[in-house]
Amino acid sequence: MTNWPPKKIAIFIQQYKKILLLWGAIVVSILLLLYFGVDTKLIALLTLLLGLLTKAFAGLAAMISLIPIIGPLIVKLFAIPLFWILNALGYFVSVIAIKKGYAKEVVHSRILAIVLLVGILLGYILGHLLPIR
């Protein structure tokens, strides 16, 4: 299966114990909710909310990025389109708002969008510079 020494596996589990337990709890709760017939849209919303509030997605991305060579590419594959979607959404909203006469508000919203994107970028950079322990 894997040729990792048992000591390295134990260190990995010790470092990512909380994230592994959290994702285990998320998977078990999804399976239980599906078993009891809860609406799938509600399950998706609860999973998204729980994942964002507990930073489960960041932990999952950190574990995926540990895979040599391909791991960081997978994380970037999901992170970069987020910037594109936010930017494109801002442009579409700006065009509609300008047509309706909200030019001043568009300037403020575009400034906020740029600040949000810069904040996400700085958080991404700081997250890679500062270890989480």
C-alpha positions as CSV (number, residue, x, y, z in Angstrom):
1,M,0.0,0.0,0.0
2,T,2.5,2.6,1.2
3,N,6.1,2.5,2.0
4,W,6.1,5.1,4.6
5,P,7.7,4.2,7.9
6,P,5.1,3.8,10.7
7,K,6.8,6.8,12.5
8,K,6.0,9.1,9.7
9,I,2.4,7.9,9.5
10,A,2.0,8.5,13.3
11,I,3.5,12.0,12.9
12,F,1.0,12.8,10.1
13,I,-1.9,11.5,12.1
14,Q,-0.8,13.5,15.1
15,Q,-0.5,16.7,13.1
16,Y,-3.7,16.4,11.2
17,K,-5.8,14.6,13.9
18,K,-8.4,17.4,14.3
19,I,-8.9,17.7,10.5
20,L,-9.2,14.0,10.0
21,L,-11.7,13.8,12.9
22,L,-13.6,16.8,11.5
23,W,-13.9,15.3,8.0
24,G,-14.8,11.9,9.5
25,A,-17.6,13.6,11.4
26,I,-18.7,15.5,8.3
27,V,-18.9,12.3,6.2
28,V,-20.7,10.4,8.9
29,S,-23.2,13.3,9.4
30,I,-23.8,13.4,5.6
31,L,-24.5,9.7,5.5
32,L,-26.8,9.9,8.5
33,L,-28.8,12.8,7.0
34,L,-29.1,10.9,3.7
35,Y,-30.2,7.8,5.5
36,F,-33.0,9.8,7.3
37,G,-34.1,11.3,4.1
38,V,-33.2,15.0,4.6
39,D,-33.3,17.1,1.5
40,T,-30.0,17.0,-0.4
41,K,-29.9,20.8,-0.8
42,L,-30.1,21.3,2.9
43,I,-27.3,18.7,3.4
44,A,-25.1,20.6,0.9
45,L,-25.8,23.9,2.6
46,L,-25.1,22.5,6.1
47,T,-21.9,20.9,4.8
48,L,-20.7,24.1,3.2
49,L,-21.5,26.1,6.3
50,L,-19.9,23.7,8.6
51,G,-16.8,23.4,6.4
52,L,-16.4,27.1,6.1
53,L,-16.9,27.8,9.8
54,T,-14.5,25.1,11.0
55,K,-11.9,25.7,8.3
56,A,-12.3,22.1,7.1
57,F,-11.8,23.0,3.5
58,A,-8.5,24.7,4.3
59,G,-7.4,21.6,6.2
60,L,-8.4,19.4,3.3
61,A,-6.5,21.6,0.9
62,A,-3.5,21.4,3.2
63,M,-3.6,17.6,3.3
64,I,-4.1,17.4,-0.5
65,S,-1.1,19.8,-1.1
66,L,1.1,17.3,0.8
67,I,0.9,14.9,-2.1
68,P,4.2,15.3,-4.0
69,I,4.1,17.1,-7.3
70,I,0.4,16.8,-8.0
71,G,-1.0,18.0,-4.7
72,P,-0.2,21.7,-5.1
73,L,-1.5,21.6,-8.7
74,I,-4.8,20.1,-7.5
75,V,-5.2,22.9,-4.9
76,K,-4.4,25.6,-7.4
77,L,-6.8,24.0,-9.9
78,F,-9.7,24.7,-7.4
79,A,-8.4,28.0,-6.0
80,I,-7.7,30.0,-9.2
81,P,-11.2,29.7,-10.7
82,L,-12.6,31.2,-7.6
83,F,-10.8,34.4,-8.4
84,W,-12.1,34.3,-12.0
85,I,-15.7,33.7,-10.9
86,L,-15.6,36.5,-8.4
87,N,-14.1,38.9,-10.9
88,A,-16.5,37.9,-13.7
89,L,-19.5,38.2,-11.3
90,G,-18.3,41.7,-10.4
91,Y,-18.2,42.8,-14.0
92,F,-21.7,41.5,-14.8
93,V,-23.1,43.2,-11.8
94,S,-21.3,46.4,-12.7
95,V,-22.7,46.5,-16.2
96,I,-26.2,46.0,-14.9
97,A,-25.8,48.7,-12.2
98,I,-24.3,51.2,-14.6
99,K,-27.2,50.8,-17.0
100,K,-29.6,51.5,-14.2
101,G,-27.7,54.7,-13.2
102,Y,-25.7,53.5,-10.1
103,A,-22.3,54.5,-11.3
104,K,-21.1,55.9,-7.9
105,E,-22.2,52.7,-6.1
106,V,-20.4,50.6,-8.8
107,V,-17.1,52.3,-8.0
108,H,-17.6,51.5,-4.3
109,S,-18.5,47.9,-5.0
110,R,-15.5,47.4,-7.3
111,I,-13.2,48.8,-4.7
112,L,-14.7,46.4,-2.1
113,A,-14.3,43.5,-4.6
114,I,-10.6,44.4,-5.2
115,V,-10.0,44.7,-1.4
116,L,-11.7,41.2,-1.0
117,L,-9.5,39.6,-3.7
118,V,-6.3,41.2,-2.3
119,G,-7.3,40.0,1.2
120,I,-7.8,36.5,-0.1
121,L,-4.5,36.6,-1.8
122,L,-2.7,37.9,1.3
123,G,-4.4,35.3,3.4
124,Y,-3.2,32.6,1.0
125,I,0.3,33.9,1.0
126,L,0.4,34.3,4.8
127,G,-1.1,30.8,5.2
128,H,1.8,29.4,3.3
129,L,4.4,31.4,5.2
130,L,3.1,30.8,8.7
131,P,2.8,27.2,9.8
132,I,-0.5,26.1,11.4
133,R,0.2,24.1,14.5
